[in-house]
């Protein structure tokens, strides 16, 4: 059985909505897979909120030249090298300022980024980054 990215995201969204204890922010009924597939605005608004795509996270030094500089829901990684930094993924279009802040908190300079690698296929994460 082939699992598509859309199905994986749908299941993650269903799981996140099921865990939501704040009844005021959760819809009264979970939209169907078909409804989410046909209503991009609904899918993106629910996914962004429930999967924490736009919530800031503290940056973390992972090992060697590798750092996490993403949000609570999206992985953005920085490889810091003397020749310049490499940024892998850029999160949502609104993530730019959070990523810049994370890089600054680590004592590194965003302007030292020389290469950006886009490893995600979600259309909203492929938007131009303000970094």
N, CA, C and O atoms as CSV, one atom per row, in Angstrom:
chain,resi,resn,atom,element,x,y,z
A,1,UNK,N,N,0.847,-1.186,0.000
A,1,UNK,CA,C,0.000,0.000,0.000
A,1,UNK,C,C,0.887,1.242,0.000
A,1,UNK,O,O,1.789,1.368,0.828
A,2,UNK,N,N,0.632,2.137,-0.913
A,2,UNK,CA,C,1.418,3.352,-1.027
A,2,UNK,C,C,0.807,4.451,-0.163
A,2,UNK,O,O,-0.376,4.768,-0.289
A,3,UNK,N,N,1.627,5.028,0.714
A,3,UNK,CA,C,1.168,6.101,1.591
A,3,UNK,C,C,1.628,7.425,0.996
A,3,UNK,O,O,2.819,7.616,0.749
A,4,UNK,N,N,0.701,8.328,0.768
A,4,UNK,CA,C,1.041,9.619,0.190
A,4,UNK,C,C,1.270,10.650,1.284
A,4,UNK,O,O,0.822,10.483,2.418
A,5,UNK,N,N,1.973,11.717,0.927
A,5,UNK,CA,C,2.216,12.808,1.869
A,5,UNK,C,C,0.903,13.404,2.352
A,5,UNK,O,O,0.773,13.746,3.528
A,6,UNK,N,N,-0.068,13.532,1.461
A,6,UNK,CA,C,-1.368,14.102,1.855
A,6,UNK,C,C,-2.034,13.247,2.926
A,6,UNK,O,O,-2.603,13.778,3.880
A,7,UNK,N,N,-1.968,11.930,2.776
A,7,UNK,CA,C,-2.578,11.043,3.761
A,7,UNK,C,C,-1.859,11.135,5.099
A,7,UNK,O,O,-2.497,11.155,6.151
A,8,UNK,N,N,-0.539,11.191,5.059
A,8,UNK,CA,C,0.240,11.318,6.294
A,8,UNK,C,C,-0.111,12.623,7.008
A,8,UNK,O,O,-0.318,12.630,8.221
A,9,UNK,N,N,-0.178,13.721,6.262
A,9,UNK,CA,C,-0.536,15.007,6.860
A,9,UNK,C,C,-1.965,14.983,7.396
A,9,UNK,O,O,-2.241,15.545,8.456
A,10,UNK,N,N,-2.867,14.338,6.673
A,10,UNK,CA,C,-4.250,14.230,7.140
A,10,UNK,C,C,-4.297,13.472,8.466
A,10,UNK,O,O,-4.960,13.908,9.408
A,11,UNK,N,N,-3.598,12.343,8.541
A,11,UNK,CA,C,-3.604,11.553,9.774
A,11,UNK,C,C,-2.981,12.323,10.931
A,11,UNK,O,O,-3.464,12.249,12.061
A,12,UNK,N,N,-1.909,13.063,10.650
A,12,UNK,CA,C,-1.292,13.877,11.705
A,12,UNK,C,C,-2.261,14.944,12.193
A,12,UNK,O,O,-2.344,15.213,13.391
A,13,UNK,N,N,-2.991,15.551,11.266
A,13,UNK,CA,C,-3.960,16.576,11.630
A,13,UNK,C,C,-5.102,15.973,12.449
A,13,UNK,O,O,-5.527,16.565,13.441
A,14,UNK,N,N,-5.597,14.819,12.053
A,14,UNK,CA,C,-6.660,14.149,12.813
A,14,UNK,C,C,-6.184,13.852,14.227
A,14,UNK,O,O,-6.913,14.081,15.192
A,15,UNK,N,N,-4.969,13.347,14.350
A,15,UNK,CA,C,-4.406,13.039,15.661
A,15,UNK,C,C,-4.276,14.304,16.504
A,15,UNK,O,O,-4.626,14.299,17.684
A,16,UNK,N,N,-3.779,15.382,15.911
A,16,UNK,CA,C,-3.620,16.637,16.649
A,16,UNK,C,C,-4.969,17.183,17.100
A,16,UNK,O,O,-5.091,17.683,18.218
A,17,UNK,N,N,-5.972,17.093,16.253
A,17,UNK,CA,C,-7.303,17.567,16.629
A,17,UNK,C,C,-7.902,16.708,17.735
A,17,UNK,O,O,-8.598,17.219,18.612
A,18,UNK,N,N,-7.635,15.416,17.697
A,18,UNK,CA,C,-8.168,14.517,18.731
A,18,UNK,C,C,-7.557,14.827,20.095
A,18,UNK,O,O,-8.211,14.643,21.122
A,19,UNK,N,N,-6.317,15.293,20.113
A,19,UNK,CA,C,-5.646,15.609,21.371
A,19,UNK,C,C,-5.994,16.988,21.906
A,19,UNK,O,O,-5.681,17.311,23.052
A,20,UNK,N,N,-6.639,17.799,21.082
A,20,UNK,CA,C,-6.955,19.173,21.470
A,20,UNK,C,C,-7.992,19.176,22.590
A,20,UNK,O,O,-9.097,18.658,22.433
A,21,UNK,N,N,-7.618,19.766,23.713
A,21,UNK,CA,C,-8.544,19.831,24.848
A,21,UNK,C,C,-9.269,21.170,24.913
A,21,UNK,O,O,-10.151,21.355,25.752
A,22,UNK,N,N,-8.911,22.094,24.047
A,22,UNK,CA,C,-9.543,23.398,24.021
A,22,UNK,C,C,-10.706,23.358,23.025
A,22,UNK,O,O,-10.507,23.567,21.828
A,23,UNK,N,N,-11.893,23.093,23.508
A,23,UNK,CA,C,-13.057,22.910,22.642
A,23,UNK,C,C,-13.401,24.165,21.850
A,23,UNK,O,O,-13.997,24.067,20.777
A,24,UNK,N,N,-13.038,25.342,22.356
A,24,UNK,CA,C,-13.370,26.564,21.650
A,24,UNK,C,C,-12.580,26.704,20.360
A,24,UNK,O,O,-13.098,27.258,19.391
A,25,UNK,N,N,-11.326,26.215,20.315
A,25,UNK,CA,C,-10.526,26.386,19.108
A,25,UNK,C,C,-10.662,25.218,18.145
A,25,UNK,O,O,-10.240,25.328,16.994
A,26,UNK,N,N,-11.237,24.104,18.580
A,26,UNK,CA,C,-11.393,22.942,17.717
A,26,UNK,C,C,-12.748,22.981,17.018
A,26,UNK,O,O,-13.741,23.402,17.611
A,27,UNK,N,N,-12.792,22.546,15.767
A,27,UNK,CA,C,-14.088,22.489,15.100
A,27,UNK,C,C,-14.969,21.444,15.778
A,27,UNK,O,O,-14.464,20.503,16.391
A,28,UNK,N,N,-16.291,21.612,15.666
A,28,UNK,CA,C,-17.194,20.678,16.323
A,28,UNK,C,C,-17.114,19.294,15.699
A,28,UNK,O,O,-17.310,18.300,16.398
A,29,UNK,N,N,-16.835,19.202,14.417
A,29,UNK,CA,C,-16.690,17.912,13.747
A,29,UNK,C,C,-15.459,17.963,12.858
A,29,UNK,O,O,-15.210,18.960,12.180
A,30,UNK,N,N,-14.701,16.894,12.868
A,30,UNK,CA,C,-13.503,16.833,12.038
A,30,UNK,C,C,-13.904,16.794,10.569
A,30,UNK,O,O,-14.731,15.971,10.174
A,31,UNK,N,N,-13.322,17.682,9.750
A,31,UNK,CA,C,-13.625,17.630,8.322
A,31,UNK,C,C,-13.182,16.286,7.745
A,31,UNK,O,O,-12.234,15.669,8.232
A,32,UNK,N,N,-13.868,15.854,6.722
A,32,UNK,CA,C,-13.508,14.590,6.082
A,32,UNK,C,C,-12.208,14.764,5.292
A,32,UNK,O,O,-11.790,15.884,4.998
A,33,UNK,N,N,-11.584,13.645,4.959
A,33,UNK,CA,C,-10.366,13.684,4.146
A,33,UNK,C,C,-10.649,14.370,2.811
A,33,UNK,O,O,-9.829,15.143,2.314
A,34,UNK,N,N,-11.809,14.081,2.241
A,34,UNK,CA,C,-12.179,14.693,0.963
A,34,UNK,C,C,-12.334,16.207,1.096
A,34,UNK,O,O,-11.879,16.960,0.235
A,35,UNK,N,N,-12.979,16.650,2.179
A,35,UNK,CA,C,-13.164,18.089,2.409
A,35,UNK,C,C,-11.809,18.787,2.546
A,35,UNK,O,O,-11.590,19.847,1.959
A,36,UNK,N,N,-10.905,18.190,3.319
A,36,UNK,CA,C,-9.572,18.778,3.485
A,36,UNK,C,C,-8.795,18.779,2.173
A,36,UNK,O,O,-8.065,19.727,1.884
A,37,UNK,N,N,-8.948,17.718,1.376
A,37,UNK,CA,C,-8.232,17.624,0.102
A,37,UNK,C,C,-8.732,18.665,-0.896
A,37,UNK,O,O,-7.975,19.129,-1.748
A,38,UNK,N,N,-10.002,19.026,-0.790
A,38,UNK,CA,C,-10.590,19.972,-1.745
A,38,UNK,C,C,-10.613,21.414,-1.253
A,38,UNK,O,O,-10.923,22.322,-2.024
A,39,UNK,N,N,-10.296,21.633,0.000
A,39,UNK,CA,C,-10.327,22.982,0.563
A,39,UNK,C,C,-8.943,23.296,1.143
A,39,UNK,O,O,-8.701,23.106,2.335
A,40,UNK,N,N,-8.049,23.774,0.291
A,40,UNK,CA,C,-6.672,24.044,0.713
A,40,UNK,C,C,-6.588,25.033,1.860
A,40,UNK,O,O,-5.766,24.872,2.762
A,41,UNK,N,N,-7.432,26.057,1.831
A,41,UNK,CA,C,-7.395,27.065,2.890
A,41,UNK,C,C,-7.749,26.444,4.243
A,41,UNK,O,O,-7.097,26.726,5.248
A,42,UNK,N,N,-8.777,25.605,4.265
A,42,UNK,CA,C,-9.160,24.924,5.499
A,42,UNK,C,C,-8.039,24.010,5.983
A,42,UNK,O,O,-7.673,24.030,7.158
A,43,UNK,N,N,-7.497,23.206,5.064
A,43,UNK,CA,C,-6.420,22.295,5.444
A,43,UNK,C,C,-5.227,23.056,6.019
A,43,UNK,O,O,-4.712,22.695,7.078
A,44,UNK,N,N,-4.784,24.109,5.326
A,44,UNK,CA,C,-3.611,24.856,5.786
A,44,UNK,C,C,-3.856,25.552,7.112
A,44,UNK,O,O,-2.965,25.595,7.961
A,45,UNK,N,N,-5.055,26.100,7.303
A,45,UNK,CA,C,-5.313,26.784,8.574
A,45,UNK,C,C,-5.337,25.792,9.736
A,45,UNK,O,O,-4.779,26.069,10.798
A,46,UNK,N,N,-5.980,24.639,9.540
A,46,UNK,CA,C,-6.002,23.633,10.603
A,46,UNK,C,C,-4.615,23.044,10.846
A,46,UNK,O,O,-4.192,22.901,11.993
A,47,UNK,N,N,-3.915,22.706,9.776
A,47,UNK,CA,C,-2.578,22.111,9.920
A,47,UNK,C,C,-1.609,23.088,10.570
A,47,UNK,O,O,-0.839,22.704,11.450
A,48,UNK,N,N,-1.639,24.334,10.151
A,48,UNK,CA,C,-0.738,25.338,10.711
A,48,UNK,C,C,-0.953,25.487,12.208
A,48,UNK,O,O,0.008,25.566,12.973
A,49,UNK,N,N,-2.211,25.526,12.626
A,49,UNK,CA,C,-2.529,25.704,14.039
A,49,UNK,C,C,-2.247,24.428,14.842
A,49,UNK,O,O,-1.550,24.475,15.855
A,50,UNK,N,N,-2.775,23.315,14.401
A,50,UNK,CA,C,-2.710,22.088,15.190
A,50,UNK,C,C,-1.344,21.417,15.157
A,50,UNK,O,O,-0.951,20.775,16.131
A,51,UNK,N,N,-0.619,21.555,14.061
A,51,UNK,CA,C,0.703,20.926,13.950
A,51,UNK,C,C,1.826,21.893,14.337
A,51,UNK,O,O,3.008,21.570,14.219
A,52,UNK,N,N,1.434,23.080,14.801
A,52,UNK,CA,C,2.359,24.081,15.345
A,52,UNK,C,C,3.439,24.510,14.350
A,52,UNK,O,O,4.606,24.670,14.709
A,53,UNK,N,N,3.030,24.693,13.100
A,53,UNK,CA,C,3.975,25.075,12.059
A,53,UNK,C,C,4.516,26.482,12.253
A,53,UNK,O,O,5.612,26.784,11.780
A,54,UNK,N,N,3.782,27.349,12.935
A,54,UNK,CA,C,4.219,28.735,13.102
A,54,UNK,C,C,4.511,29.105,14.550
A,54,UNK,O,O,4.595,30.289,14.877
A,55,UNK,N,N,4.669,28.106,15.428
A,55,UNK,CA,C,5.002,28.392,16.824
A,55,UNK,C,C,6.514,28.331,16.998
A,55,UNK,O,O,7.142,27.342,16.621
A,56,UNK,N,N,7.103,29.382,17.567
A,56,UNK,CA,C,8.556,29.390,17.731
A,56,UNK,C,C,9.026,28.277,18.671
A,56,UNK,O,O,8.317,27.871,19.592
A,57,UNK,N,N,10.227,27.807,18.411
A,57,UNK,CA,C,10.879,26.808,19.266
A,57,UNK,C,C,12.281,27.313,19.582
A,57,UNK,O,O,12.870,28.072,18.812
A,58,UNK,N,N,12.800,26.887,20.711
A,58,UNK,CA,C,14.161,27.279,21.065
A,58,UNK,C,C,15.151,26.582,20.135
A,58,UNK,O,O,14.990,25.399,19.832
A,59,UNK,N,N,16.164,27.302,19.685
A,59,UNK,CA,C,17.180,26.660,18.842
A,59,UNK,C,C,18.014,25.693,19.674
A,59,UNK,O,O,18.164,25.865,20.884
A,60,UNK,N,N,18.553,24.678,19.010
A,60,UNK,CA,C,19.319,23.643,19.711
A,60,UNK,C,C,20.564,23.290,18.909
A,60,UNK,O,O,20.499,23.087,17.696
A,61,UNK,N,N,21.698,23.219,19.597
A,61,UNK,CA,C,22.906,22.688,18.974
A,61,UNK,C,C,22.808,21.177,19.046
A,61,UNK,O,O,22.772,20.618,20.143
A,62,UNK,N,N,22.764,20.502,17.913
A,62,UNK,CA,C,22.583,19.057,17.880
A,62,UNK,C,C,23.927,18.350,18.042
A,62,UNK,O,O,24.111,17.582,18.986
A,63,UNK,N,N,24.849,18.598,17.147
A,63,UNK,CA,C,26.181,17.994,17.210
A,63,UNK,C,C,27.048,18.633,16.136
A,63,UNK,O,O,26.573,18.966,15.051
A,64,UNK,N,N,28.327,18.797,16.454
A,64,UNK,CA,C,29.248,19.360,15.463
A,64,UNK,C,C,28.707,20.653,14.887
A,64,UNK,O,O,28.370,21.570,15.637
A,65,UNK,N,N,28.617,20.745,13.552
A,65,UNK,CA,C,28.146,21.990,12.930
A,65,UNK,C,C,26.636,22.040,12.720
A,65,UNK,O,O,26.149,22.940,12.037
A,66,UNK,N,N,25.879,21.096,13.288
A,66,UNK,CA,C,24.447,20.993,13.021
A,66,UNK,C,C,23.603,21.598,14.145
A,66,UNK,O,O,23.795,21.292,15.322
A,67,UNK,N,N,22.656,22.474,13.750
A,67,UNK,CA,C,21.769,23.157,14.689
A,67,UNK,C,C,20.325,23.037,14.218
A,67,UNK,O,O,20.053,23.019,13.017
A,68,UNK,N,N,19.396,22.955,15.179
A,68,UNK,CA,C,17.970,23.043,14.880
A,68,UNK,C,C,17.568,24.498,15.069
A,68,UNK,O,O,17.823,25.079,16.124
A,69,UNK,N,N,16.937,25.097,14.051
A,69,UNK,CA,C,16.499,26.498,14.126
A,69,UNK,C,C,15.054,26.653,13.650
A,69,UNK,O,O,14.651,27.741,13.240
A,70,UNK,N,N,14.271,25.565,13.704
A,70,UNK,CA,C,12.917,25.571,13.168
A,70,UNK,C,C,11.853,25.990,14.153
A,70,UNK,O,O,12.131,26.637,15.163
A,71,UNK,N,N,10.626,25.610,13.841
A,71,UNK,CA,C,9.483,25.895,14.695
A,71,UNK,C,C,9.107,24.612,15.427
A,71,UNK,O,O,9.733,23.573,15.222
A,72,UNK,N,N,8.088,24.681,16.280
A,72,UNK,CA,C,7.666,23.475,17.008
A,72,UNK,C,C,7.169,22.378,16.076
A,72,UNK,O,O,7.232,21.199,16.423
A,73,UNK,N,N,6.683,22.744,14.917
A,73,UNK,CA,C,6.115,21.752,14.019
A,73,UNK,C,C,6.878,21.485,12.742
A,73,UNK,O,O,6.579,20.516,12.045
A,74,UNK,N,N,7.859,22.317,12.410
A,74,UNK,CA,C,8.614,22.129,11.169
A,74,UNK,C,C,10.111,22.142,11.437
A,74,UNK,O,O,10.625,23.006,12.148
A,75,UNK,N,N,10.787,21.185,10.865
A,75,UNK,CA,C,12.233,21.078,11.046
A,75,UNK,C,C,12.997,21.967,10.086
A,75,UNK,O,O,12.870,21.840,8.868
A,76,UNK,N,N,13.781,22.859,10.638
A,76,UNK,CA,C,14.686,23.698,9.859
A,76,UNK,C,C,16.050,23.540,10.515
A,76,UNK,O,O,16.186,23.701,11.728
A,77,UNK,N,N,17.056,23.224,9.709
A,77,UNK,CA,C,18.374,22.923,10.248
A,77,UNK,C,C,19.434,23.807,9.624
A,77,UNK,O,O,19.366,24.157,8.445
A,78,UNK,N,N,20.411,24.160,10.436
A,78,UNK,CA,C,21.517,24.995,9.985
A,78,UNK,C,C,22.817,24.226,10.167
A,78,UNK,O,O,23.106,23.714,11.248
A,79,UNK,N,N,23.593,24.154,9.095
A,79,UNK,CA,C,24.935,23.589,9.150
A,79,UNK,C,C,25.890,24.774,9.111
A,79,UNK,O,O,25.997,25.454,8.090
A,80,UNK,N,N,26.577,25.023,10.209
A,80,UNK,CA,C,27.473,26.179,10.305
A,80,UNK,C,C,28.890,25.746,9.946
A,80,UNK,O,O,29.481,24.904,10.622
A,81,UNK,N,N,29.422,26.325,8.885
A,81,UNK,CA,C,30.788,26.000,8.468
A,81,UNK,C,C,31.576,27.292,8.319
A,81,UNK,O,O,30.990,28.358,8.133
A,82,UNK,N,N,32.894,27.207,8.397
A,82,UNK,CA,C,33.721,28.414,8.226
A,82,UNK,C,C,33.559,29.051,6.840
A,82,UNK,O,O,33.781,30.251,6.679
A,83,UNK,N,N,33.176,28.252,5.843
A,83,UNK,CA,C,33.004,28.772,4.481
A,83,UNK,C,C,31.631,29.398,4.264
A,83,UNK,O,O,31.376,29.967,3.203
A,84,UNK,N,N,30.759,29.302,5.236
A,84,UNK,CA,C,29.392,29.815,5.128
A,84,UNK,C,C,28.415,28.773,5.612
A,84,UNK,O,O,28.738,27.587,5.668
A,85,UNK,N,N,27.227,29.209,5.958
A,85,UNK,CA,C,26.225,28.311,6.517
A,85,UNK,C,C,25.332,27.724,5.424
A,85,UNK,O,O,25.163,28.300,4.349
A,86,UNK,N,N,24.768,26.559,5.740
A,86,UNK,CA,C,23.807,25.898,4.863
A,86,UNK,C,C,22.508,25.766,5.652
A,86,UNK,O,O,22.499,25.212,6.751
A,87,UNK,N,N,21.425,26.270,5.097
A,87,UNK,CA,C,20.117,26.191,5.743
A,87,UNK,C,C,19.284,25.145,5.011
A,87,UNK,O,O,19.076,25.236,3.801
A,88,UNK,N,N,18.809,24.144,5.764
A,88,UNK,CA,C,17.969,23.114,5.162
A,88,UNK,C,C,16.531,23.338,5.602
A,88,UNK,O,O,16.211,23.238,6.787
A,89,UNK,N,N,15.671,23.640,4.643
A,89,UNK,CA,C,14.252,23.972,4.805
A,89,UNK,C,C,14.121,25.404,5.315
A,89,UNK,O,O,15.050,25.958,5.903
A,90,UNK,N,N,12.958,25.987,5.079
A,90,UNK,CA,C,12.728,27.356,5.541
A,90,UNK,C,C,11.413,27.509,6.280
A,90,UNK,O,O,11.040,28.626,6.640
A,91,UNK,N,N,10.696,26.412,6.516
A,91,UNK,CA,C,9.436,26.511,7.227
A,91,UNK,C,C,8.378,27.200,6.390
A,91,UNK,O,O,8.430,27.178,5.160
A,92,UNK,N,N,7.425,27.808,7.058
A,92,UNK,CA,C,6.350,28.543,6.397
A,92,UNK,C,C,6.873,29.921,5.982
A,92,UNK,O,O,7.901,30.369,6.488
A,93,UNK,N,N,6.173,30.594,5.066
A,93,UNK,CA,C,6.623,31.938,4.685
A,93,UNK,C,C,6.764,32.880,5.888
A,93,UNK,O,O,7.605,33.779,5.877
A,94,UNK,N,N,5.944,32.677,6.922
A,94,UNK,CA,C,6.020,33.533,8.112
A,94,UNK,C,C,7.112,33.102,9.090
A,94,UNK,O,O,7.318,33.772,10.103
A,95,UNK,N,N,7.810,32.012,8.817
A,95,UNK,CA,C,8.832,31.492,9.740
A,95,UNK,C,C,10.148,32.257,9.686
A,95,UNK,O,O,10.967,32.148,10.599
A,96,UNK,N,N,10.356,33.026,8.631
A,96,UNK,CA,C,11.628,33.718,8.450
A,96,UNK,C,C,12.141,34.460,9.671
A,96,UNK,O,O,13.272,34.226,10.095
A,97,UNK,N,N,11.334,35.358,10.256
A,97,UNK,CA,C,11.809,36.093,11.434
A,97,UNK,C,C,12.154,35.176,12.616
A,97,UNK,O,O,13.098,35.449,13.358
A,98,UNK,N,N,11.379,34.076,12.791
A,98,UNK,CA,C,11.677,33.141,13.886
A,98,UNK,C,C,12.993,32.416,13.641
A,98,UNK,O,O,13.759,32.185,14.576
A,99,UNK,N,N,13.259,32.057,12.393
A,99,UNK,CA,C,14.511,31.373,12.051
A,99,UNK,C,C,15.687,32.321,12.257
A,99,UNK,O,O,16.711,31.929,12.816
A,100,UNK,N,N,15.545,33.550,11.814
A,100,UNK,CA,C,16.602,34.551,12.005
A,100,UNK,C,C,16.888,34.737,13.492
A,100,UNK,O,O,18.048,34.786,13.900
A,101,UNK,N,N,15.842,34.841,14.295
A,101,UNK,CA,C,16.006,35.004,15.744
A,101,UNK,C,C,16.722,33.792,16.357
A,101,UNK,O,O,17.594,33.948,17.212
A,102,UNK,N,N,16.349,32.594,15.918
A,102,UNK,CA,C,16.999,31.386,16.431
A,102,UNK,C,C,18.484,31.369,16.091
A,102,UNK,O,O,19.318,31.026,16.929
A,103,UNK,N,N,18.805,31.738,14.862
A,103,UNK,CA,C,20.218,31.761,14.441
A,103,UNK,C,C,20.990,32.781,15.274
A,103,UNK,O,O,22.110,32.517,15.710
A,104,UNK,N,N,20.381,33.952,15.494
A,104,UNK,CA,C,21.028,34.974,16.318
A,104,UNK,C,C,21.229,34.504,17.757
A,104,UNK,O,O,22.272,34.769,18.354
A,105,UNK,N,N,20.225,33.800,18.322
A,105,UNK,CA,C,20.337,33.290,19.693
A,105,UNK,C,C,21.522,32.336,19.842
A,105,UNK,O,O,22.119,32.245,20.915
A,106,UNK,N,N,21.855,31.634,18.779
A,106,UNK,CA,C,22.978,30.697,18.810
A,106,UNK,C,C,24.327,31.407,18.652
A,106,UNK,O,O,25.380,30.774,18.724
A,107,UNK,N,N,24.285,32.718,18.436
A,107,UNK,CA,C,25.519,33.472,18.253
A,107,UNK,C,C,26.062,33.386,16.835
A,107,UNK,O,O,27.222,33.709,16.580
A,108,UNK,N,N,25.213,32.948,15.918
A,108,UNK,CA,C,25.610,32.838,14.515
A,108,UNK,C,C,24.949,33.958,13.726
A,108,UNK,O,O,24.048,34.629,14.231
A,109,UNK,N,N,25.392,34.163,12.490
A,109,UNK,CA,C,24.874,35.261,11.682
A,109,UNK,C,C,24.064,34.730,10.501
A,109,UNK,O,O,24.587,33.969,9.686
A,110,UNK,N,N,22.796,35.124,10.402
A,110,UNK,CA,C,21.975,34.698,9.259
A,110,UNK,C,C,22.572,35.122,7.920
A,110,UNK,O,O,22.406,34.427,6.918
A,111,UNK,N,N,23.262,36.252,7.902
A,111,UNK,CA,C,23.842,36.721,6.632
A,111,UNK,C,C,24.996,35.839,6.149
A,111,UNK,O,O,25.471,36.006,5.026
A,112,UNK,N,N,25.450,34.903,6.985
A,112,UNK,CA,C,26.492,33.964,6.572
A,112,UNK,C,C,25.919,32.746,5.841
A,112,UNK,O,O,26.671,31.862,5.430
A,113,UNK,N,N,24.591,32.692,5.677
A,113,UNK,CA,C,23.983,31.582,4.920
A,113,UNK,C,C,24.347,31.739,3.459
A,113,UNK,O,O,24.098,32.779,2.848
A,114,UNK,N,N,24.943,30.684,2.902
A,114,UNK,CA,C,25.375,30.703,1.495
A,114,UNK,C,C,24.519,29.786,0.625
A,114,UNK,O,O,24.387,30.011,-0.578
A,115,UNK,N,N,23.935,28.743,1.238
A,115,UNK,CA,C,23.148,27.764,0.491
A,115,UNK,C,C,21.867,27.480,1.256
A,115,UNK,O,O,21.878,27.348,2.480
A,116,UNK,N,N,20.751,27.385,0.516
A,116,UNK,CA,C,19.481,26.982,1.112
A,116,UNK,C,C,19.003,25.736,0.380
A,116,UNK,O,O,18.902,25.726,-0.847
A,117,UNK,N,N,18.710,24.682,1.144
A,117,UNK,CA,C,18.241,23.427,0.574
A,117,UNK,C,C,16.773,23.262,0.933
A,117,UNK,O,O,16.408,23.325,2.106
A,118,UNK,N,N,15.935,23.052,-0.068
A,118,UNK,CA,C,14.508,22.845,0.158
A,118,UNK,C,C,14.243,21.343,0.070
A,118,UNK,O,O,14.265,20.771,-1.019
A,119,UNK,N,N,13.996,20.711,1.204
A,119,UNK,CA,C,13.808,19.265,1.235
A,119,UNK,C,C,12.356,18.869,1.424
A,119,UNK,O,O,12.056,17.677,1.486
A,120,UNK,N,N,11.449,19.826,1.518
A,120,UNK,CA,C,10.032,19.525,1.723
A,120,UNK,C,C,9.261,19.757,0.436
A,120,UNK,O,O,9.638,20.591,-0.388
A,121,UNK,N,N,8.174,19.007,0.272
A,121,UNK,CA,C,7.350,19.142,-0.925
A,121,UNK,C,C,6.011,19.797,-0.640
A,121,UNK,O,O,5.144,19.802,-1.513
A,122,UNK,N,N,5.813,20.338,0.525
A,122,UNK,CA,C,4.558,21.018,0.829
A,122,UNK,C,C,4.630,22.390,0.179
A,122,UNK,O,O,5.573,23.142,0.426
A,123,UNK,N,N,3.652,22.724,-0.644
A,123,UNK,CA,C,3.724,23.956,-1.440
A,123,UNK,C,C,3.921,25.198,-0.589
A,123,UNK,O,O,4.595,26.131,-1.026
A,124,UNK,N,N,3.359,25.244,0.604
A,124,UNK,CA,C,3.488,26.455,1.423
A,124,UNK,C,C,4.889,26.609,1.990
A,124,UNK,O,O,5.285,27.719,2.347
A,125,UNK,N,N,5.656,25.514,2.082
A,125,UNK,CA,C,7.006,25.633,2.614
A,125,UNK,C,C,8.010,25.917,1.510
A,125,UNK,O,O,9.197,26.087,1.789
A,126,UNK,N,N,7.563,25.971,0.267
A,126,UNK,CA,C,8.455,26.272,-0.834
A,126,UNK,C,C,8.362,27.729,-1.254
A,126,UNK,O,O,8.953,28.136,-2.255
A,127,UNK,N,N,7.626,28.501,-0.492
A,127,UNK,CA,C,7.487,29.922,-0.802
A,127,UNK,C,C,8.816,30.623,-0.541
A,127,UNK,O,O,9.616,30.154,0.269
A,128,UNK,N,N,9.054,31.728,-1.214
A,128,UNK,CA,C,10.299,32.461,-0.965
A,128,UNK,C,C,10.437,32.795,0.519
A,128,UNK,O,O,9.476,33.196,1.175
A,129,UNK,N,N,11.627,32.625,1.018
A,129,UNK,CA,C,11.869,32.889,2.432
A,129,UNK,C,C,12.404,34.299,2.618
A,129,UNK,O,O,13.199,34.767,1.803
A,130,UNK,N,N,11.982,34.985,3.676
A,130,UNK,CA,C,12.481,36.335,3.930
A,130,UNK,C,C,13.877,36.337,4.532
A,130,UNK,O,O,14.386,37.397,4.896
A,131,UNK,N,N,14.504,35.179,4.644
A,131,UNK,CA,C,15.848,35.102,5.247
A,131,UNK,C,C,16.879,35.584,4.251
A,131,UNK,O,O,18.072,35.601,4.556
